Amino acid sequence: MPAKALFLGLDLGTSGARAVVIGADRQVKATAKSAMADHGSNPRDPAVWWAAAQTALQGALAQVDAGAVRAMAVDGTSGTMVGLDATGAVIGDGLMYNDACTEADILKTISDHAPATSAAHGPTSGAARAVLLARRGAVRVAHQADWIAGRLSGDWVSDANNALKTGYDPVAGAWPAWLAQAGVDITALPPVVEPGTVTGKVTVFGLTDCLMIAGTTDGCASFLATGASDPGDGVTALGTTLTVKLLSDRPIFAPEYGIYSHRLLGQWLAGGASNSGGAALLHHFTPDQMAALSASIDPETDTGFDYYPLPAPGERFPIADPSMPPRVTPRPQDDATFLHALFEGVANVEALAFRRLAELGAPALRSVRSVGGGAANPVWTRLRARRLTVPMPAPLSDEAAFGTALLALRGAA
């Protein structure tokens, strides 16, 4: 790979597009972003996505030698889709990742035919959206990342990550026959390849020798951005909820816990989300209070409390109990001790989550990288490290576009 070669990642997020250019050394050479709101008031309008994508791409490429860009990839929000007519033109608005299908007959038919381990269940599945778009007159459907990549390259291909919730079977590597029985027109679905596969070339925006690499979802791109790359590498997102992901040498599917696996880097990315996390802590303290009280916490000691912080009754992973109540009593009088115990509680949930993945067949945990607001608290990080007992290297980046640029680099190798 030439030393001056560059690689481009484009992330389509909920509020905007971001482009990142890296070198073969994985160092960032340029970044640019563009807000969806700058291009229109309707976030479901694919023309707004395209305008934001173009602006971000042009902004990043203006900072480098565009002719040196050897490959690019695109990620999009998981489940966001658009309907197309026979000519490939967009039909109406897209359906966003959080747009729920309210057509009971569609949901029942999919539920009746989809295997329990499929990610196509539920009102926000891509399978349900594909049927909805067909009812609106769509002849073909595309995931957000597919559509943007197709506009750039002319090749209309999806990746196994974006296709997962539409019903794609990543183990068999095919659209399963049950989709037709569930009312999905398989001929309307795009061909699917693994993320990182060369799908075509891009020759716009001054790109003269640039491969298009099959992309991924924003969630998988964020995982890649951390630098995790080997079986046993985990990533914890400490945001409103607690999400853990782990690279595995085998797929893990456990619908009772909401766990499914993406095909990624020739391996499998398994993960689950707990209702514990930041929202549970915000029931008791503001971010400023947590920062101030943390100065009084000794992370090398334990409080002796056994908390399971939740924002409301109900847990899905690592314990599947829809009526499980929060456990945050007894409450000590000292606020710092109380926060210490809450931090411990979430840390214990995280450790249990990784143990649960191992029980389900995942490899032993070998490292954990942390992202999200909670990862910035060194006291909480130390409390977590004492429970995880594995190295906790800093993530390379928390930008999904950086992860997608890494995917482009890998795909071009």
Secondary structure, DSSP 8 states (H G I E B T S, - for coil): --TT-EEEEEEE-SSEEEEEEEETT--EEEEEEEEGGGT-S-TT-HHHHHHHHHHHHHHHHTTS-GGGEEEEEEEE-TT-EEEE-TTS-B-S--B-TT-----HHHHHHHHHHS-TT-TT-STT-HHHHHHHHHHTT-SEEEEHHHHHHHHHHS---EEHHHHGGGT-BTTTTB--THHHHTT--GGGS--EE-TT-EEEEE-STT-SSEEEEEEEEHHHHHHHHTT--STTEEEEEESSSEEEEEEESS---BGGGTBEEEEETTEEEEEEEES-SHHHHTTT--HHHHHHHHTT--TTS------B--SSS-B-SSS-BTT---B--S--SSHHHHHHHHHHHHHHHHHHHHHHHHHTT-----EEEEESGGGG-HHHHHHHHHHH-S-----S-S-HHHHHHHHHHHHH-
